Amino acid sequence: MKMGQLSELRACMYEVEEASDFKGYWFRISDLLLIVVCGMLCALENMSEIYDWAIAKPVRAFLAEQIGIVEIP
């Protein structure tokens, strides 16, 4: 997946966020969905695997630098 595609995917995820009327979330739904999609593209099969992958230092650095996600839900 190219960086331009990640930006486009992030923009689509923000549409999900804007459609929500509930403001009580601690994390952006769009960030969570983007992490899940990236994890699935890495062939991870369940949320436990995706979470373990997402909290790894190299992945956290990538998410922060390239996508702007600094906290993992």
CHARMM-style PDB file with segment names, atoms N, HN, CA, C and O in Angstrom:
ATOM      1  N   MET     1       0.850  -1.169   0.000  1.00  0.00      PROA
ATOM      2  CA  MET     1       0.000   0.000   0.000  1.00  0.00      PROA
ATOM      3  C   MET     1       0.898   1.234   0.000  1.00  0.00      PROA
ATOM      4  O   MET     1       1.814   1.335   0.816  1.00  0.00      PROA
ATOM      5  N   LYS     2       0.644   2.160  -0.897  1.00  0.00      PROA
ATOM      6  HN  LYS     2      -0.100   2.078  -1.560  1.00  0.00      PROA
ATOM      7  CA  LYS     2       1.437   3.377  -0.999  1.00  0.00      PROA
ATOM      8  C   LYS     2       0.948   4.404  -0.001  1.00  0.00      PROA
ATOM      9  O   LYS     2      -0.186   4.331   0.472  1.00  0.00      PROA
ATOM     10  N   MET     3       1.811   5.372   0.322  1.00  0.00      PROA
ATOM     11  HN  MET     3       2.732   5.432  -0.062  1.00  0.00      PROA
ATOM     12  CA  MET     3       1.460   6.395   1.309  1.00  0.00      PROA
ATOM     13  C   MET     3       0.247   7.207   0.867  1.00  0.00      PROA
ATOM     14  O   MET     3      -0.568   7.589   1.707  1.00  0.00      PROA
ATOM     15  N   GLY     4       0.109   7.476  -0.420  1.00  0.00      PROA
ATOM     16  HN  GLY     4       0.771   7.165  -1.101  1.00  0.00      PROA
ATOM     17  CA  GLY     4      -1.056   8.203  -0.902  1.00  0.00      PROA
ATOM     18  C   GLY     4      -2.342   7.438  -0.637  1.00  0.00      PROA
ATOM     19  O   GLY     4      -3.383   8.029  -0.347  1.00  0.00      PROA
ATOM     20  N   GLN     5      -2.259   6.130  -0.740  1.00  0.00      PROA
ATOM     21  HN  GLN     5      -1.414   5.650  -0.977  1.00  0.00      PROA
ATOM     22  CA  GLN     5      -3.425   5.294  -0.464  1.00  0.00      PROA
ATOM     23  C   GLN     5      -3.775   5.320   1.022  1.00  0.00      PROA
ATOM     24  O   GLN     5      -4.951   5.287   1.383  1.00  0.00      PROA
ATOM     25  N   LEU     6      -2.763   5.377   1.881  1.00  0.00      PROA
ATOM     26  HN  LEU     6      -1.807   5.404   1.588  1.00  0.00      PROA
ATOM     27  CA  LEU     6      -3.028   5.480   3.317  1.00  0.00      PROA
ATOM     28  C   LEU     6      -3.723   6.795   3.642  1.00  0.00      PROA
ATOM     29  O   LEU     6      -4.634   6.831   4.469  1.00  0.00      PROA
ATOM     30  N   SER     7      -3.299   7.863   3.001  1.00  0.00      PROA
ATOM     31  HN  SER     7      -2.558   7.834   2.330  1.00  0.00      PROA
ATOM     32  CA  SER     7      -3.944   9.161   3.223  1.00  0.00      PROA
ATOM     33  C   SER     7      -5.388   9.128   2.754  1.00  0.00      PROA
ATOM     34  O   SER     7      -6.276   9.658   3.422  1.00  0.00      PROA
ATOM     35  N   GLU     8      -5.621   8.506   1.611  1.00  0.00      PROA
ATOM     36  HN  GLU     8      -4.900   8.075   1.069  1.00  0.00      PROA
ATOM     37  CA  GLU     8      -6.980   8.390   1.086  1.00  0.00      PROA
ATOM     38  C   GLU     8      -7.851   7.537   2.009  1.00  0.00      PROA
ATOM     39  O   GLU     8      -9.010   7.868   2.256  1.00  0.00      PROA
ATOM     40  N   LEU     9      -7.289   6.437   2.517  1.00  0.00      PROA
ATOM     41  HN  LEU     9      -6.347   6.168   2.316  1.00  0.00      PROA
ATOM     42  CA  LEU     9      -8.024   5.585   3.449  1.00  0.00      PROA
ATOM     43  C   LEU     9      -8.345   6.351   4.722  1.00  0.00      PROA
ATOM     44  O   LEU     9      -9.451   6.239   5.251  1.00  0.00      PROA
ATOM     45  N   ARG    10      -7.392   7.124   5.217  1.00  0.00      PROA
ATOM     46  HN  ARG    10      -6.494   7.214   4.787  1.00  0.00      PROA
ATOM     47  CA  ARG    10      -7.626   7.925   6.424  1.00  0.00      PROA
ATOM     48  C   ARG    10      -8.749   8.934   6.187  1.00  0.00      PROA
ATOM     49  O   ARG    10      -9.593   9.132   7.061  1.00  0.00      PROA
ATOM     50  N   ALA    11      -8.769   9.567   5.030  1.00  0.00      PROA
ATOM     51  HN  ALA    11      -8.083   9.407   4.320  1.00  0.00      PROA
ATOM     52  CA  ALA    11      -9.840  10.519   4.718  1.00  0.00      PROA
ATOM     53  C   ALA    11     -11.197   9.824   4.720  1.00  0.00      PROA
ATOM     54  O   ALA    11     -12.184  10.385   5.196  1.00  0.00      PROA
ATOM     55  N   CYS    12     -11.246   8.610   4.190  1.00  0.00      PROA
ATOM     56  HN  CYS    12     -10.444   8.155   3.803  1.00  0.00      PROA
ATOM     57  CA  CYS    12     -12.504   7.856   4.198  1.00  0.00      PROA
ATOM     58  C   CYS    12     -12.921   7.502   5.621  1.00  0.00      PROA
ATOM     59  O   CYS    12     -14.111   7.508   5.939  1.00  0.00      PROA
ATOM     60  N   MET    13     -11.957   7.197   6.471  1.00  0.00      PROA
ATOM     61  HN  MET    13     -10.991   7.192   6.212  1.00  0.00      PROA
ATOM     62  CA  MET    13     -12.271   6.852   7.854  1.00  0.00      PROA
ATOM     63  C   MET    13     -12.810   8.062   8.610  1.00  0.00      PROA
ATOM     64  O   MET    13     -13.641   7.911   9.505  1.00  0.00      PROA
ATOM     65  N   TYR    14     -12.342   9.266   8.256  1.00  0.00      PROA
ATOM     66  HN  TYR    14     -11.667   9.388   7.528  1.00  0.00      PROA
ATOM     67  CA  TYR    14     -12.865  10.467   8.910  1.00  0.00      PROA
ATOM     68  C   TYR    14     -14.342  10.668   8.605  1.00  0.00      PROA
ATOM     69  O   TYR    14     -15.073  11.239   9.415  1.00  0.00      PROA
ATOM     70  N   GLU    15     -14.785  10.201   7.444  1.00  0.00      PROA
ATOM     71  HN  GLU    15     -14.192   9.737   6.787  1.00  0.00      PROA
ATOM     72  CA  GLU    15     -16.209  10.290   7.124  1.00  0.00      PROA
ATOM     73  C   GLU    15     -17.032   9.487   8.116  1.00  0.00      PROA
ATOM     74  O   GLU    15     -18.140   9.888   8.474  1.00  0.00      PROA
ATOM     75  N   VAL    16     -16.504   8.363   8.559  1.00  0.00      PROA
ATOM     76  HN  VAL    16     -15.604   8.037   8.268  1.00  0.00      PROA
ATOM     77  CA  VAL    16     -17.184   7.557   9.578  1.00  0.00      PROA
ATOM     78  C   VAL    16     -17.288   8.366  10.863  1.00  0.00      PROA
ATOM     79  O   VAL    16     -18.336   8.385  11.509  1.00  0.00      PROA
ATOM     80  N   GLU    17     -16.209   9.028  11.227  1.00  0.00      PROA
ATOM     81  HN  GLU    17     -15.358   9.013  10.702  1.00  0.00      PROA
ATOM     82  CA  GLU    17     -16.170   9.830  12.449  1.00  0.00      PROA
ATOM     83  C   GLU    17     -17.191  10.967  12.391  1.00  0.00      PROA
ATOM     84  O   GLU    17     -17.883  11.234  13.373  1.00  0.00      PROA
ATOM     85  N   GLU    18     -17.282  11.626  11.256  1.00  0.00      PROA
ATOM     86  HN  GLU    18     -16.719  11.409  10.458  1.00  0.00      PROA
ATOM     87  CA  GLU    18     -18.198  12.748  11.118  1.00  0.00      PROA
ATOM     88  C   GLU    18     -19.648  12.312  11.166  1.00  0.00      PROA
ATOM     89  O   GLU    18     -20.517  13.103  11.531  1.00  0.00      PROA
ATOM     90  N   ALA    19     -19.927  11.073  10.806  1.00  0.00      PROA
ATOM     91  HN  ALA    19     -19.221  10.430  10.509  1.00  0.00      PROA
ATOM     92  CA  ALA    19     -21.294  10.581  10.791  1.00  0.00      PROA
ATOM     93  C   ALA    19     -21.787  10.233  12.188  1.00  0.00      PROA
ATOM     94  O   ALA    19     -22.985  10.036  12.389  1.00  0.00      PROA
ATOM     95  N   SER    20     -20.884  10.156  13.150  1.00  0.00      PROA
ATOM     96  HN  SER    20     -19.910  10.316  12.986  1.00  0.00      PROA
ATOM     97  CA  SER    20     -21.245   9.777  14.507  1.00  0.00      PROA
ATOM     98  C   SER    20     -21.702  10.995  15.304  1.00  0.00      PROA
ATOM     99  O   SER    20     -21.065  12.047  15.255  1.00  0.00      PROA
ATOM    100  N   ASP    21     -22.810  10.854  16.042  1.00  0.00      PROA
ATOM    101  HN  ASP    21     -23.328   9.999  16.082  1.00  0.00      PROA
ATOM    102  CA  ASP    21     -23.301  11.926  16.889  1.00  0.00      PROA
ATOM    103  C   ASP    21     -22.767  11.809  18.308  1.00  0.00      PROA
ATOM    104  O   ASP    21     -22.829  12.775  19.069  1.00  0.00      PROA
ATOM    105  N   PHE    22     -22.247  10.653  18.675  1.00  0.00      PROA
ATOM    106  HN  PHE    22     -22.196   9.869  18.057  1.00  0.00      PROA
ATOM    107  CA  PHE    22     -21.768  10.408  20.029  1.00  0.00      PROA
ATOM    108  C   PHE    22     -20.362  10.945  20.181  1.00  0.00      PROA
ATOM    109  O   PHE    22     -19.471  10.554  19.427  1.00  0.00      PROA
ATOM    110  N   LYS    23     -20.141  11.823  21.128  1.00  0.00      PROA
ATOM    111  HN  LYS    23     -20.864  12.140  21.741  1.00  0.00      PROA
ATOM    112  CA  LYS    23     -18.828  12.447  21.319  1.00  0.00      PROA
ATOM    113  C   LYS    23     -18.086  11.881  22.529  1.00  0.00      PROA
ATOM    114  O   LYS    23     -17.093  12.470  22.955  1.00  0.00      PROA
ATOM    115  N   GLY    24     -18.530  10.765  23.094  1.00  0.00      PROA
ATOM    116  HN  GLY    24     -19.336  10.286  22.748  1.00  0.00      PROA
ATOM    117  CA  GLY    24     -17.941  10.225  24.306  1.00  0.00      PROA
ATOM    118  C   GLY    24     -16.810   9.242  24.086  1.00  0.00      PROA
ATOM    119  O   GLY    24     -16.340   8.634  25.048  1.00  0.00      PROA
ATOM    120  N   TYR    25     -16.358   9.065  22.862  1.00  0.00      PROA
ATOM    121  HN  TYR    25     -16.739   9.559  22.081  1.00  0.00      PROA
ATOM    122  CA  TYR    25     -15.276   8.114  22.600  1.00  0.00      PROA
ATOM    123  C   TYR    25     -13.950   8.658  23.116  1.00  0.00      PROA
ATOM    124  O   TYR    25     -13.694   9.860  23.046  1.00  0.00      PROA
ATOM    125  N   TRP    26     -13.119   7.779  23.628  1.00  0.00      PROA
ATOM    126  HN  TRP    26     -13.327   6.802  23.684  1.00  0.00      PROA
ATOM    127  CA  TRP    26     -11.793   8.175  24.077  1.00  0.00      PROA
ATOM    128  C   TRP    26     -10.818   8.226  22.912  1.00  0.00      PROA
ATOM    129  O   TRP    26      -9.833   8.963  22.953  1.00  0.00      PROA
ATOM    130  N   PHE    27     -11.092   7.446  21.875  1.00  0.00      PROA
ATOM    131  HN  PHE    27     -11.892   6.847  21.842  1.00  0.00      PROA
ATOM    132  CA  PHE    27     -10.239   7.401  20.698  1.00  0.00      PROA
ATOM    133  C   PHE    27     -11.102   7.645  19.478  1.00  0.00      PROA
ATOM    134  O   PHE    27     -12.316   7.440  19.502  1.00  0.00      PROA
ATOM    135  N   ARG    28     -10.464   8.082  18.423  1.00  0.00      PROA
ATOM    136  HN  ARG    28      -9.478   8.248  18.403  1.00  0.00      PROA
ATOM    137  CA  ARG    28     -11.203   8.262  17.169  1.00  0.00      PROA
ATOM    138  C   ARG    28     -11.552   6.889  16.597  1.00  0.00      PROA
ATOM    139  O   ARG    28     -10.709   5.993  16.545  1.00  0.00      PROA
ATOM    140  N   ILE    29     -12.774   6.743  16.180  1.00  0.00      PROA
ATOM    141  HN  ILE    29     -13.458   7.471  16.222  1.00  0.00      PROA
ATOM    142  CA  ILE    29     -13.197   5.511  15.516  1.00  0.00      PROA
ATOM    143  C   ILE    29     -12.386   5.321  14.242  1.00  0.00      PROA
ATOM    144  O   ILE    29     -12.013   4.203  13.889  1.00  0.00      PROA
ATOM    145  N   SER    30     -12.120   6.423  13.563  1.00  0.00      PROA
ATOM    146  HN  SER    30     -12.422   7.331  13.850  1.00  0.00      PROA
ATOM    147  CA  SER    30     -11.356   6.344  12.315  1.00  0.00      PROA
ATOM    148  C   SER    30      -9.957   5.784  12.551  1.00  0.00      PROA
ATOM    149  O   SER    30      -9.458   5.018  11.727  1.00  0.00      PROA
ATOM    150  N   ASP    31      -9.310   6.155  13.667  1.00  0.00      PROA
ATOM    151  HN  ASP    31      -9.716   6.777  14.336  1.00  0.00      PROA
ATOM    152  CA  ASP    31      -7.984   5.607  13.976  1.00  0.00      PROA
ATOM    153  C   ASP    31      -8.066   4.107  14.229  1.00  0.00      PROA
ATOM    154  O   ASP    31      -7.239   3.336  13.739  1.00  0.00      PROA
ATOM    155  N   LEU    32      -9.057   3.710  14.988  1.00  0.00      PROA
ATOM    156  HN  LEU    32      -9.728   4.335  15.386  1.00  0.00      PROA
ATOM    157  CA  LEU    32      -9.243   2.284  15.281  1.00  0.00      PROA
ATOM    158  C   LEU    32      -9.467   1.490  13.995  1.00  0.00      PROA
ATOM    159  O   LEU    32      -8.852   0.442  13.795  1.00  0.00      PROA
ATOM    160  N   LEU    33     -10.338   1.981  13.134  1.00  0.00      PROA
ATOM    161  HN  LEU    33     -10.838   2.832  13.297  1.00  0.00      PROA
ATOM    162  CA  LEU    33     -10.619   1.276  11.880  1.00  0.00      PROA
ATOM    163  C   LEU    33      -9.390   1.219  10.988  1.00  0.00      PROA
ATOM    164  O   LEU    33      -9.146   0.209  10.329  1.00  0.00      PROA
ATOM    165  N   LEU    34      -8.618   2.293  10.964  1.00  0.00      PROA
ATOM    166  HN  LEU    34      -8.816   3.114  11.499  1.00  0.00      PROA
ATOM    167  CA  LEU    34      -7.414   2.314  10.145  1.00  0.00      PROA
ATOM    168  C   LEU    34      -6.385   1.302  10.647  1.00  0.00      PROA
ATOM    169  O   LEU    34      -5.736   0.627   9.848  1.00  0.00      PROA
ATOM    170  N   ILE    35      -6.236   1.196  11.964  1.00  0.00      PROA
ATOM    171  HN  ILE    35      -6.764   1.744  12.613  1.00  0.00      PROA
ATOM    172  CA  ILE    35      -5.321   0.200  12.535  1.00  0.00      PROA
ATOM    173  C   ILE    35      -5.796  -1.209  12.195  1.00  0.00      PROA
ATOM    174  O   ILE    35      -4.985  -2.067  11.847  1.00  0.00      PROA
ATOM    175  N   VAL    36      -7.093  -1.454  12.292  1.00  0.00      PROA
ATOM    176  HN  VAL    36      -7.752  -0.757  12.575  1.00  0.00      PROA
ATOM    177  CA  VAL    36      -7.643  -2.780  11.980  1.00  0.00      PROA
ATOM    178  C   VAL    36      -7.402  -3.123  10.510  1.00  0.00      PROA
ATOM    179  O   VAL    36      -6.985  -4.236  10.191  1.00  0.00      PROA
ATOM    180  N   VAL    37      -7.663  -2.174   9.623  1.00  0.00      PROA
ATOM    181  HN  VAL    37      -8.002  -1.270   9.882  1.00  0.00      PROA
ATOM    182  CA  VAL    37      -7.456  -2.435   8.191  1.00  0.00      PROA
ATOM    183  C   VAL    37      -5.989  -2.712   7.903  1.00  0.00      PROA
ATOM    184  O   VAL    37      -5.675  -3.643   7.161  1.00  0.00      PROA
ATOM    185  N   CYS    38      -5.084  -1.924   8.475  1.00  0.00      PROA
ATOM    186  HN  CYS    38      -5.340  -1.168   9.078  1.00  0.00      PROA
ATOM    187  CA  CYS    38      -3.648  -2.164   8.261  1.00  0.00      PROA
ATOM    188  C   CYS    38      -3.233  -3.527   8.807  1.00  0.00      PROA
ATOM    189  O   CYS    38      -2.455  -4.242   8.177  1.00  0.00      PROA
ATOM    190  N   GLY    39      -3.753  -3.884   9.979  1.00  0.00      PROA
ATOM    191  HN  GLY    39      -4.385  -3.303  10.491  1.00  0.00      PROA
ATOM    192  CA  GLY    39      -3.450  -5.196  10.551  1.00  0.00      PROA
ATOM    193  C   GLY    39      -3.947  -6.325   9.671  1.00  0.00      PROA
ATOM    194  O   GLY    39      -3.262  -7.334   9.502  1.00  0.00      PROA
ATOM    195  N   MET    40      -5.132  -6.159   9.110  1.00  0.00      PROA
ATOM    196  HN  MET    40      -5.688  -5.339   9.247  1.00  0.00      PROA
ATOM    197  CA  MET    40      -5.676  -7.185   8.220  1.00  0.00      PROA
ATOM    198  C   MET    40      -4.835  -7.300   6.952  1.00  0.00      PROA
ATOM    199  O   MET    40      -4.642  -8.398   6.431  1.00  0.00      PROA
ATOM    200  N   LEU    41      -4.333  -6.161   6.453  1.00  0.00      PROA
ATOM    201  HN  LEU    41      -4.491  -5.269   6.877  1.00  0.00      PROA
ATOM    202  CA  LEU    41      -3.461  -6.195   5.277  1.00  0.00      PROA
ATOM    203  C   LEU    41      -2.137  -6.896   5.577  1.00  0.00      PROA
ATOM    204  O   LEU    41      -1.463  -7.381   4.669  1.00  0.00      PROA
ATOM    205  N   CYS    42      -1.775  -6.942   6.851  1.00  0.00      PROA
ATOM    206  HN  CYS    42      -2.323  -6.548   7.589  1.00  0.00      PROA
ATOM    207  CA  CYS    42      -0.566  -7.667   7.273  1.00  0.00      PROA
ATOM    208  C   CYS    42      -0.871  -9.121   7.611  1.00  0.00      PROA
ATOM    209  O   CYS    42      -0.045  -9.812   8.208  1.00  0.00      PROA
ATOM    210  N   ALA    43      -2.055  -9.582   7.228  1.00  0.00      PROA
ATOM    211  HN  ALA    43      -2.726  -9.022   6.743  1.00  0.00      PROA
ATOM    212  CA  ALA    43      -2.478 -10.979   7.379  1.00  0.00      PROA
ATOM    213  C   ALA    43      -2.732 -11.388   8.829  1.00  0.00      PROA
ATOM    214  O   ALA    43      -2.661 -12.573   9.156  1.00  0.00      PROA
ATOM    215  N   LEU    44      -3.024 -10.431   9.694  1.00  0.00      PROA
ATOM    216  HN  LEU    44      -3.081  -9.469   9.429  1.00  0.00      PROA
ATOM    217  CA  LEU    44      -3.378 -10.760  11.074  1.00  0.00      PROA
ATOM    218  C   LEU    44      -4.840 -11.177  11.098  1.00  0.00      PROA
ATOM    219  O   LEU    44      -5.660 -10.639  10.354  1.00  0.00      PROA
ATOM    220  N   GLU    45      -5.161 -12.131  11.951  1.00  0.00      PROA
ATOM    221  HN  GLU    45      -4.495 -12.568  12.556  1.00  0.00      PROA
ATOM    222  CA  GLU    45      -6.471 -12.774  11.863  1.00  0.00      PROA
ATOM    223  C   GLU    45      -7.479 -12.389  12.924  1.00  0.00      PROA
ATOM    224  O   GLU    45      -8.674 -12.617  12.738  1.00  0.00      PROA
ATOM    225  N   ASN    46      -7.033 -11.804  14.047  1.00  0.00      PROA
ATOM    226  HN  ASN    46      -6.062 -11.619  14.198  1.00  0.00      PROA
ATOM    227  CA  ASN    46      -8.002 -11.433  15.075  1.00  0.00      PROA
ATOM    228  C   ASN    46      -7.532 -10.175  15.796  1.00  0.00      PROA
ATOM    229  O   ASN    46      -6.412  -9.707  15.593  1.00  0.00      PROA
ATOM    230  N   MET    47      -8.415  -9.633  16.645  1.00  0.00      PROA
ATOM    231  HN  MET    47      -9.325 -10.013  16.809  1.00  0.00      PROA
ATOM    232  CA  MET    47      -8.116  -8.365  17.304  1.00  0.00      PROA
ATOM    233  C   MET    47      -6.929  -8.472  18.260  1.00  0.00      PROA
ATOM    234  O   MET    47      -6.182  -7.508  18.431  1.00  0.00      PROA
ATOM    235  N   SER    48      -6.756  -9.620  18.873  1.00  0.00      PROA
ATOM    236  HN  SER    48      -7.363 -10.403  18.734  1.00  0.00      PROA
ATOM    237  CA  SER    48      -5.619  -9.804  19.770  1.00  0.00      PROA
ATOM    238  C   SER    48      -4.307  -9.692  18.999  1.00  0.00      PROA
ATOM    239  O   SER    48      -3.374  -9.027  19.450  1.00  0.00      PROA
ATOM    240  N   GLU    49      -4.237 -10.333  17.852  1.00  0.00      PROA
ATOM    241  HN  GLU    49      -4.995 -10.873  17.486  1.00  0.00      PROA
ATOM    242  CA  GLU    49      -3.037 -10.255  17.013  1.00  0.00      PROA
ATOM    243  C   GLU    49      -2.822  -8.833  16.516  1.00  0.00      PROA
ATOM    244  O   GLU    49      -1.691  -8.348  16.496  1.00  0.00      PROA
ATOM    245  N   ILE    50      -3.897  -8.163  16.114  1.00  0.00      PROA
ATOM    246  HN  ILE    50      -4.816  -8.557  16.130  1.00  0.00      PROA
ATOM    247  CA  ILE    50      -3.787  -6.794  15.609  1.00  0.00      PROA
ATOM    248  C   ILE    50      -3.303  -5.858  16.719  1.00  0.00      PROA
ATOM    249  O   ILE    50      -2.456  -4.997  16.478  1.00  0.00      PROA
ATOM    250  N   TYR    51      -3.836  -6.021  17.927  1.00  0.00      PROA
ATOM    251  HN  TYR    51      -4.524  -6.720  18.122  1.00  0.00      PROA
ATOM    252  CA  TYR    51      -3.399  -5.178  19.042  1.00  0.00      PROA
ATOM    253  C   TYR    51      -1.926  -5.412  19.361  1.00  0.00      PROA
ATOM    254  O   TYR    51      -1.167  -4.456  19.519  1.00  0.00      PROA
ATOM    255  N   ASP    52      -1.519  -6.672  19.456  1.00  0.00      PROA
ATOM    256  HN  ASP    52      -2.136  -7.449  19.328  1.00  0.00      PROA
ATOM    257  CA  ASP    52      -0.113  -6.986  19.742  1.00  0.00      PROA
ATOM    258  C   ASP    52       0.801  -6.398  18.673  1.00  0.00      PROA
ATOM    259  O   ASP    52       1.882  -5.896  18.980  1.00  0.00      PROA
ATOM    260  N   TRP    53       0.368  -6.462  17.426  1.00  0.00      PROA
ATOM    261  HN  TRP    53      -0.510  -6.870  17.176  1.00  0.00      PROA
ATOM    262  CA  TRP    53       1.130  -5.899  16.311  1.00  0.00      PROA
ATOM    263  C   TRP    53       1.191  -4.376  16.433  1.00  0.00      PROA
ATOM    264  O   TRP    53       2.252  -3.779  16.251  1.00  0.00      PROA
ATOM    265  N   ALA    54       0.058  -3.750  16.740  1.00  0.00      PROA
ATOM    266  HN  ALA    54      -0.804  -4.235  16.888  1.00  0.00      PROA
ATOM    267  CA  ALA    54      -0.024  -2.296  16.775  1.00  0.00      PROA
ATOM    268  C   ALA    54       0.796  -1.675  17.902  1.00  0.00      PROA
ATOM    269  O   ALA    54       1.250  -0.539  17.769  1.00  0.00      PROA
ATOM    270  N   ILE    55       0.996  -2.389  19.004  1.00  0.00      PROA
ATOM    271  HN  ILE    55       0.627  -3.312  19.112  1.00  0.00      PROA
ATOM    272  CA  ILE    55       1.758  -1.813  20.109  1.00  0.00      PROA
ATOM    273  C   ILE    55       3.262  -2.061  20.003  1.00  0.00      PROA
ATOM    274  O   ILE    55       4.034  -1.572  20.829  1.00  0.00      PROA
ATOM    275  N   ALA    56       3.675  -2.817  18.990  1.00  0.00      PROA
ATOM    276  HN  ALA    56       3.048  -3.214  18.320  1.00  0.00      PROA
ATOM    277  CA  ALA    56       5.113  -3.037  18.775  1.00  0.00      PROA
ATOM    278  C   ALA    56       5.775  -1.706  18.401  1.00  0.00      PROA
ATOM    279  O   ALA    56       5.193  -0.910  17.664  1.00  0.00      PROA
ATOM    280  N   LYS    57       6.982  -1.464  18.905  1.00  0.00      PROA
ATOM    281  HN  LYS    57       7.455  -2.110  19.504  1.00  0.00      PROA
ATOM    282  CA  LYS    57       7.662  -0.181  18.704  1.00  0.00      PROA
ATOM    283  C   LYS    57       7.763   0.235  17.235  1.00  0.00      PROA
ATOM    284  O   LYS    57       7.462   1.387  16.922  1.00  0.00      PROA
ATOM    285  N   PRO    58       8.174  -0.656  16.315  1.00  0.00      PROA
ATOM    286  CA  PRO    58       8.287  -0.228  14.915  1.00  0.00      PROA
ATOM    287  C   PRO    58       6.928   0.179  14.316  1.00  0.00      PROA
ATOM    288  O   PRO    58       6.848   1.124  13.531  1.00  0.00      PROA
ATOM    289  N   VAL    59       5.889  -0.528  14.689  1.00  0.00      PROA
ATOM    290  HN  VAL    59       5.954  -1.295  15.327  1.00  0.00      PROA
ATOM    291  CA  VAL    59       4.560  -0.219  14.159  1.00  0.00      PROA
ATOM    292  C   VAL    59       4.060   1.088  14.756  1.00  0.00      PROA
ATOM    293  O   VAL    59       3.495   1.918  14.044  1.00  0.00      PROA
ATOM    294  N   ARG    60       4.262   1.278  16.051  1.00  0.00      PROA
ATOM    295  HN  ARG    60       4.722   0.604  16.629  1.00  0.00      PROA
ATOM    296  CA  ARG    60       3.849   2.533  16.697  1.00  0.00      PROA
ATOM    297  C   ARG    60       4.548   3.721  16.049  1.00  0.00      PROA
ATOM    298  O   ARG    60       3.937   4.766  15.823  1.00  0.00      PROA
ATOM    299  N   ALA    61       5.848   3.552  15.749  1.00  0.00      PROA
ATOM    300  HN  ALA    61       6.345   2.704  15.933  1.00  0.00      PROA
ATOM    301  CA  ALA    61       6.605   4.626  15.100  1.00  0.00      PROA
ATOM    302  C   ALA    61       6.026   4.914  13.715  1.00  0.00      PROA
ATOM    303  O   ALA    61       5.863   6.074  13.337  1.00  0.00      PROA
ATOM    304  N   PHE    62       5.717   3.858  12.960  1.00  0.00      PROA
ATOM    305  HN  PHE    62       5.849   2.916  13.267  1.00  0.00      PROA
ATOM    306  CA  PHE    62       5.122   4.029  11.639  1.00  0.00      PROA
ATOM    307  C   PHE    62       3.777   4.742  11.731  1.00  0.00      PROA
ATOM    308  O   PHE    62       3.522   5.696  10.996  1.00  0.00      PROA
ATOM    309  N   LEU    63       2.914   4.273  12.641  1.00  0.00      PROA
ATOM    310  HN  LEU    63       3.121   3.498  13.238  1.00  0.00      PROA
ATOM    311  CA  LEU    63       1.591   4.873  12.787  1.00  0.00      PROA
ATOM    312  C   LEU    63       1.692   6.346  13.176  1.00  0.00      PROA
ATOM    313  O   LEU    63       0.918   7.170  12.689  1.00  0.00      PROA
ATOM    314  N   ALA    64       2.632   6.676  14.041  1.00  0.00      PROA
ATOM    315  HN  ALA    64       3.261   6.007  14.436  1.00  0.00      PROA
ATOM    316  CA  ALA    64       2.797   8.065  14.477  1.00  0.00      PROA
ATOM    317  C   ALA    64       3.356   8.945  13.361  1.00  0.00      PROA
ATOM    318  O   ALA    64       2.854  10.041  13.112  1.00  0.00      PROA
ATOM    319  N   GLU    65       4.391   8.460  12.697  1.00  0.00      PROA
ATOM    320  HN  GLU    65       4.799   7.569  12.899  1.00  0.00      PROA
ATOM    321  CA  GLU    65       5.073   9.274  11.685  1.00  0.00      PROA
ATOM    322  C   GLU    65       4.280   9.386  10.390  1.00  0.00      PROA
ATOM    323  O   GLU    65       4.181  10.471   9.818  1.00  0.00      PROA
ATOM    324  N   GLN    66       3.721   8.290   9.927  1.00  0.00      PROA
ATOM    325  HN  GLN    66       3.801   7.408  10.392  1.00  0.00      PROA
ATOM    326  CA  GLN    66       3.092   8.281   8.614  1.00  0.00      PROA
ATOM    327  C   GLN    66       1.591   8.581   8.639  1.00  0.00      PROA
ATOM    328  O   GLN    66       1.047   9.098   7.663  1.00  0.00      PROA
ATOM    329  N   ILE    67       0.924   8.261   9.747  1.00  0.00      PROA
ATOM    330  HN  ILE    67       1.367   7.842  10.540  1.00  0.00      PROA
ATOM    331  CA  ILE    67      -0.519   8.393   9.783  1.00  0.00      PROA
ATOM    332  C   ILE    67      -0.981   9.370  10.854  1.00  0.00      PROA
ATOM    333  O   ILE    67      -2.095   9.889  10.774  1.00  0.00      PROA
ATOM    334  N   GLY    68      -0.149   9.628  11.848  1.00  0.00      PROA
ATOM    335  HN  GLY    68       0.755   9.206  11.913  1.00  0.00      PROA
ATOM    336  CA  GLY    68      -0.513  10.575  12.894  1.00  0.00      PROA
ATOM    337  C   GLY    68      -1.260   9.956  14.064  1.00  0.00      PROA
ATOM    338  O   GLY    68      -1.880  10.675  14.847  1.00  0.00      PROA
ATOM    339  N   ILE    69      -1.214   8.640  14.196  1.00  0.00      PROA
ATOM    340  HN  ILE    69      -0.710   8.056  13.560  1.00  0.00      PROA
ATOM    341  CA  ILE    69      -1.865   7.961  15.313  1.00  0.00      PROA
ATOM    342  C   ILE    69      -0.806   7.754  16.390  1.00  0.00      PROA
ATOM    343  O   ILE    69       0.138   6.988  16.197  1.00  0.00      PROA
ATOM    344  N   VAL    70      -0.963   8.438  17.528  1.00  0.00      PROA
ATOM    345  HN  VAL    70      -1.730   9.060  17.685  1.00  0.00      PROA
ATOM    346  CA  VAL    70       0.052   8.344  18.585  1.00  0.00      PROA
ATOM    347  C   VAL    70      -0.399   7.472  19.744  1.00  0.00      PROA
ATOM    348  O   VAL    70       0.439   6.958  20.483  1.00  0.00      PROA
ATOM    349  N   GLU    71      -1.704   7.292  19.921  1.00  0.00      PROA
ATOM    350  HN  GLU    71      -2.385   7.710  19.320  1.00  0.00      PROA
ATOM    351  CA  GLU    71      -2.222   6.418  20.973  1.00  0.00      PROA
ATOM    352  C   GLU    71      -2.950   5.255  20.328  1.00  0.00      PROA
ATOM    353  O   GLU    71      -3.748   5.435  19.408  1.00  0.00      PROA
ATOM    354  N   ILE    72      -2.663   4.062  20.822  1.00  0.00      PROA
ATOM    355  HN  ILE    72      -2.014   3.915  21.568  1.00  0.00      PROA
ATOM    356  CA  ILE    72      -3.297   2.860  20.279  1.00  0.00      PROA
ATOM    357  C   ILE    72      -4.531   2.530  21.126  1.00  0.00      PROA
ATOM    358  O   ILE    72      -4.422   2.305  22.331  1.00  0.00      PROA
ATOM    359  N   PRO    73      -5.702   2.504  20.486  1.00  0.00      PROA
ATOM    360  CA  PRO    73      -6.925   2.173  21.241  1.00  0.00      PROA
ATOM    361  C   PRO    73      -6.915   0.740  21.723  1.00  0.00      PROA
ATOM    362  OT1 PRO    73      -7.865   0.299  22.371  1.00  0.00      PROA
TER     363      PRO     73
END
